[in-house]
């Protein structure tokens, strides 16, 4: 019913808030705003940090990576199953950013973006 829907919606929005706040603590990344509903896009604001390389590094860690062409960014469409893994995702995102920075890696543009 409505109460259950509201409970699930709150869980998604809480997860989104935790994700956005976590991304914003990572130097070189910025959340694209406005951020509608349960979709979060984030991009690199540092020319030395290639967002596609970050996406590639996340993929290598086992994450499904959604990519956006314009703006060039990574994105997630959150639902309730994401709530318990936000901290794991942020940990792996920090690791990916660190690896890309250390290596100077440039990622591949994936034409299967939208």
C-alpha positions in Angstrom: 0.0 0.0 0.0 0.9 3.6 0.3 2.8 3.3 3.5 5.0 0.6 2.0 5.6 2.7 -1.1 6.6 5.7 1.1 8.9 3.5 3.2 10.7 2.2 0.0 10.8 5.7 -1.5 12.4 7.0 1.7 15.0 4.2 1.7 15.9 5.1 -1.9 16.2 8.8 -1.2 18.3 8.2 1.9 20.6 6.0 -0.1 20.8 8.7 -2.7 21.7 11.3 -0.1 24.5 9.1 1.3 25.8 8.5 -2.2 25.8 12.2 -3.2 27.5 13.2 0.1 30.1 10.5 -0.3 30.9 11.4 -3.9 31.3 15.1 -3.0 34.0 14.2 -0.5 36.2 12.7 -3.3 38.5 15.4 -4.7 38.0 15.8 -8.5 34.4 14.5 -8.6 31.2 16.5 -8.6 27.6 15.5 -8.7 25.7 16.9 -11.7 22.7 18.9 -10.7 19.8 19.0 -10.7 19.6 15.4 -9.8 16.2 14.1 -10.4 14.4 11.3 -8.6 16.7 8.4 -7.9 19.2 9.0 -10.6 22.7 10.3 -9.7 25.3 11.5 -12.3 28.8 12.5 -11.4 31.7 13.8 -13.4 35.3 14.7 -13.1 36.1 18.4 -12.5 39.8 17.8 -12.7 41.5 17.5 -16.1 44.0 15.0 -14.7 41.2 12.6 -13.7 39.5 10.9 -16.6 36.0 9.9 -15.7 36.0 7.1 -18.3 39.1 5.6 -16.7 37.3 5.8 -13.3 34.4 3.9 -14.9 36.7 1.3 -16.4 38.4 0.8 -13.0 34.9 0.4 -11.3 34.0 -2.2 -14.0 37.2 -4.1 -13.2 36.1 -4.2 -9.6 32.8 -5.8 -10.6 30.4 -2.9 -10.8 28.0 -2.2 -13.6 28.9 1.3 -14.8 26.3 3.5 -16.5 27.8 6.2 -18.6 26.4 9.4 -19.9 27.6 11.2 -23.1 26.4 14.7 -22.3 27.6 15.6 -19.8 30.4 13.0 -19.9 29.7 11.4 -16.6 29.0 8.1 -14.7 25.5 7.5 -13.4 23.5 5.2 -11.1 19.7 4.7 -11.1 19.1 3.8 -7.5 16.5 1.4 -6.0 16.1 -0.3 -2.7 18.8 -2.9 -3.3 21.4 -0.2 -3.5 20.8 1.0 0.1 23.0 -1.6 1.8 25.9 -1.3 -0.6 26.4 2.5 -0.8 29.4 2.3 1.5 31.0 -0.5 -0.6 30.5 1.5 -3.8 32.0 4.6 -2.3 35.0 2.6 -1.1 35.6 1.2 -4.5 35.0 4.6 -6.2 37.7 6.1 -3.9 40.0 3.3 -4.8 39.3 3.7 -8.6 40.0 7.5 -8.4 43.2 6.8 -6.5 44.3 4.2 -9.1 43.5 6.5 -12.0 45.3 9.4 -10.5 48.4 7.3 -9.8 48.5 5.8 -13.2 47.4 8.8 -15.3 45.2 6.3 -17.1 42.8 7.4 -19.8 39.6 5.4 -20.3 37.8 4.2 -23.3 34.7 6.0 -24.4 32.0 3.5 -24.5 29.6 4.1 -27.4 26.9 2.2 -25.5 26.3 5.2 -23.3 23.3 7.5 -23.3 
